[in-house]
Amino acid sequence: GQLEITDAALMYIAARYTREAGVRQLDRTVGRIARKAALKIAQGEADRVRVDVADIKGLLGAPRFYPEEARKEMPTGVATGMAWTETGGQLLFIEATLLPGSSGLTLTGQLGEVMQESARAARSYLWSHTTEFGLDPQMFKNYGIHIHVPAGAIPKDGPSAGIAMTSALASLMTGRRVRNDTAMTGEITLSGLVFPVGGIKEKVLAAHRAGLRRVVLPARNEPDTEDIPEDVFKELE
């Protein structure tokens, strides 16, 4: 044909210019490129058009989306969670900090009611198990806690960030960092049980795309790992 779009260019378009569960937006975007290529050929500027990654910005403008990447530096009080959205899986970075002279729990990042309940459950679980985890109970009494989930313009909800919130708070209270190569998902209960959650395939794929090779899942989600592509599954620890 007179138009060739390389595989690398298609992958770049899908990652940087579209964000949906299907391929409708990708189809429209490729159509824009095809029309511009047809115009070049019709005007005699070229007999054949080959589109590679370096050509995309000139044809489509600046990228609309940027792929998530694992954080290279994880300070205390930060953990990597995984969420499911209508457009697939995505990483959630849970950030927690202490507020001297304050009390209670502050939640920001446009969190839905269920996710807010997960944060409260994580705090209550750790507070009721201070001896077990070697935590100072006075920290819960003398400091307020602020939990923030970045990308504040994007609504977030669901219980699956429970263990990530618990890990972020435990890191904050102990001064020990959470591993930066690890993402996690699961609902936490007040007794410390971890319940299964949905969207495992999409969440693991999001972690893999971001360069993470270690994921923590609820034990009862093990059957869902069969849906993960074999080439991705083999690269996980």
DAVENRA-V45006 format. One line per field, one symbol per residue. phi: phi as a letter, one per 40 degrees, with the letter a starting at -180 (. if undefined). burial: I if it has 16 or more other ideal C-beta (glycine too) atoms within 10 Angstrom, else O. Layout:
# DAVENRA-V45006
phi=???
burial=???
This chain:
# DAVENRA-V45006
phi=.cbbbcdccccccccbbbaaccbccccccccccccccccccccgcacabbbbdccccccbgcdcbbccbcccbbccgbbbbbbbbcbhcacbccbbacbcgbagbbbbhfccccccccccccccccccbcccbgccccccccbcbbbbbdgccbcbahcccdccccccccccccgcccdcbbbaaicbbccgcbccbcgcdcccccccccgcbbbbbcdccddcccccddccdcccc
burial=OOIOIOOOIIOIIIOIIIIOOOOOIIOOIIOOIOOIIOOIOOOOOOOOIOIOOOOIOOOIOOOOOOOIOIOOOIOIIIIIIIIIIOOIIIIIIIIIIIOOOOOOIOIOIOIOOOIOOIIOIIIOIIIOOOOOOOIOOOOIOOIOIIIIIOOOOOOIOIIIIIIIIIIIIIIIIOOOOIOIIIIIIIIIOOOOOIOIIOIIIIIIIIIIIIOIOOIIIIOOIOOIOOOIOOOOOOOOO
